Each structure stands twice: as C-alpha cells, then as structure tokens.
Amino acid sequence: MKIDIITCLPRLLDSFFAHSILQRAQVGGYVEVVVHDLRDYTADKHRRVDDYAFGGGAGMVMQIEPIARCIRSLQAERPYDEVIYMTPDGTRLNQQTTNALSLRQNLIILCGHYKGVDERVRELFITKEISIGDYVLSGGELAAAVLSDAIIRLLPGVLNDETSALTDSFQDNLLAPPVYTRPAEFEGHRVPDILLSGHEAKIDEWRHEQALERTRIRRPDLLD
C-alpha cells in the first residue's frame, strides 16, 4: 500500500510515522507513507497556499491551484483508489471504513487547514470525506495520522499476531472484553478464574459475554 499525505505543515507528521508499529510497517515494506508539502506546488513567491474568502468573513481558505497541481502530479504516477479529505463535516470514521480502506492499494489524504479548502477541490478531486469526530482541530494532520494508523495496523504482516486486530473493539460491533496479565492477584484483586482454567471454549464464551455486557453498558447504540 502507498499513502500520500498532502499538508502545508509536513513536519507535524514526522514523529508520528517514525516510531513503533508505523515505523516497522514501513521498514518491513508493508506500506509506503509519503508526506507532501503543499507549499512546493504553489506559484506564489511567498509559498502561500491560502487567501481571503470570497464574500468576506473571518478566516482564510486553502486555494485550489496548489492542491490541484499536487493531486494531478501524484495521479500522473499511478492510479489512486481514493482521494480522501479530512474534514469535520465528513462521514464519521469507524472500523468498517478502515477495514475497507485497508484493502486498497493507493490512497491520497488531504489535510485541511484554516477555514477549509475551496469547495471546488471537493467537487473536482475528492472521492471520500472523513471526520474523526464532532470537533474542530487546528488542521487535518492529526486526523490524517489517526486514519493512517487505523488502516496500516490492519495490513497483513504489520502486527506480530495477525489475529490481534480481528479481536479489537468494533470489529464485530462490540467493545473488546476486559483483559488481564500477571500477576494473577494484586492487592486482593484476582483475575477471573475462568481465564486461568485453560478451557479455551469456555474462555471464548466468557469473553463474548463480557463484550456484550460492556457494549450494553457503555455503547448500547452499537447493539441497535
């Protein structure tokens, strides 16, 4: 998989992809992540990528021309399955979306800034708009990083235990059950006996019951 991220603040993403699972995924050849500085695609001598909004009002708007140049330059190299715009008014990100995107080959992710992008960018280039929640960030970089992380960890071979992602919360519309590790007892609080029994079928049944109960209490909307 190849993920191209377009941003006017590329250094914000340097650390995020340089550690842990995301770094190993790149070193192992499971994914290639390239961050593109949008300012490299502007014709303005000051490298500006924003301007005042037509009609007035507070805030600046990202211009269409540098974005168009960047996206078209990338599309000239290879076909892309999706051109994604991270925006608060996009479709709420969920596990089903990341599952689907993990099956794609090439993705472009555009990070918004200021008051957003010129609407013509969305009309002409964007194929999918995604939000990570009902709140506004200073820019789309964190949202792009969240989306990339959620996708990359699903790629075969990225996690040491490939079944781990399949038992995460939301994979089956349930929250994950409680988990425990050593010591078996801490200050009078014991690990449930069933988990120490070695009876795999009964452990699976217990975990499913716990997942249902946790979901019923914390996220009953998932059961609807």
N, C-alpha and C positions, 0 to 999 in steps of 0.2 A: 504494500500500500504506500501511496505517496500523499502527504498532506501539505498543501501550500497555504500558508497563513499570510494575509495581506494586512499590514498595520502601518500607522505613521509613527509608532513608538516600538520598534522591534526589540530594543534592549530589555523591555519589560518581560519578554518571554525567554530570555537567555537562560536564567537559572532553572526555570520550570522544567525544561526538557533536558537538562544536563545532569540529572540525578535519578537514582532509584530505577523503578521499572521502566520509565520512559526512556532513560538513557540506555538501559540494557536492550530494549526493543530496537533501538536504532543501531547500536553496535552489532546486534545479532542479525541485522538485515531484515527484520520483520516489517519495519516501517521506515520511511524517509520523511522527515519533517523539515521543511524549508520555510524560513520566515523572510518575507519580502518587505523592504522599506518602501512604502508608498511614495515617499519624497523623491525616490530615484526615478519616478515616472512623471514628474511634473516638469512643465516647460518654463515655469516661473523661476527667475534667477535667485529668488529668496527661498525656493523649495517649498512654497506654500501649497497646501492641499485643501484649504478651506476658504470660504468667502461669506459675505453677508447674505442673509436670506432675502429673496425677492418678497416684497410686501411688508418688509420690516419685521420687528420683533427681536427679542433677546436671543443671543446665541449665534454661533456660526454653523455653517453647513459644509460637509465634505463635498468637494467638486466631483463632477462626473468624469472629466477628462483624464486625470491621472489614474483613476480606478479602471476606466475603460482600457487604457494603454496597458496596465499591468495584467488584467484578466486576459486580454487578447494575446499578449505576449506569451502567457502560460498556455493558453489554448492552442497556440500555434505549435507547441512542442508535443502535446499529447491530448487525447480526449479526456474530459472530466465527467464523472458520474453526477456530481452535484457541485453547484456554486452556492455556498451557504453564507447567509448574512446573520451575524449575531445581533439581535435587537430585542428590546424588552417587549415589543408587541408581536413577536414571533410565536410559533407554536411551542408550548411548554415542553422542554426536554424530558424524556422518560426512557426507561430501559428498552422499550420496544424500538424506539428510534435509534438508539445506539447499537442495538443488535443488528438492525437493518443496515446502518451505515458501515458497520464492521465488515460487511460482505462486499463493499465497493472496493474499487482499485485506486481511483484518483479523486481527491477532494480539494476544493478551494474553500477556505474560510476567510471571510472579510470581516475585519473588526471595525465597528462603528466608533465614532468619536463626536464630540461637540453635540449638536442637536440631531445628528444622524447624517445619512447620505442623501444627496439629491435623489428625489423619488424616481428619476429615470434610470438610475442604477438598478433599482429593484425591478423595474418594468422590463429592462433590456437584458440583464445578466443573471439575476438571482433566481435559482431554482428552488431553494428551500430557506425559510426564515425560522430561526430557532431562538428561544428565550430560555435562560436558566432559572428564571423566577420573576415574580412580580415586584421588581425593584429596579432602580437605575444605578448603573456603575459609571465611573468616570470614562470608561472606554470598554471596548469589546475584547480586550486582550485576555482578561481573566476568564471570561465566558468561553473564548476560543480554546483556552488551555483546559478548562473543565470538559468541554466536548471532546477534545483530542484525547485526554486521559481516559474518559469513559469508553471511547472507541478502541484505543490501542490495547488496553488490557484484555480485550476480548479476542484479539488476533491469536490464532493457534500458535503455540510455542512461546508466547510472551510470558505467561505466568508459569512458574515451576510446576504447579499442579493444575493441569488444564481443566479439571473439574471444579476448581475453586470458583470461577466466575459463574458457573451454572447454578451454584447454591447461594449466590448473592441475593440480597433483598431485591424485590421487584421482578426477578426473573420469571416467577410464576404468579405474579400479582400478590405475593405475600411478603411480609417482612421476614428477615432472617431470624431464626430462633436464637436463644442465648447460647453462648459458647464459654468454655472453661478450659483452663490448663493447670499445671502443677503450681502450688501444692494442692492436694485433694481436700485439705482442710485449712482454713485461715481464720484464726480468732473465733473458732466455734462455728464458722460458716462452711458447710460441706458442699462439695459438688454433688449433684443428684446421683443417687446410687445407680440409676439405670445407665448412666454414661460410663460407669466403671464395671458394668456387668459383662461386657464383651459380646452381648447378644445383638448382633447387627440389625436384625429385622425390628426388634423392639426399640432400639435406639432411633432408627429411622422413623418409626411410628411416633415416638415421643417428640422428636424434633418437628415433625409435621404438626402435631397437636399444639406445640408451643408456638410455632409460626402462626397458626390460625388464631390462637388466643392473643398473641401480641398484635397482630394486624387488627383484630376486632376491637381492641382497646385503643390503639394508637392511630390507626388509619382505616377506620371502617369503610371509608369511601372506596378503598381498593376491592372490598368484597362485593360491592354493588355491581 
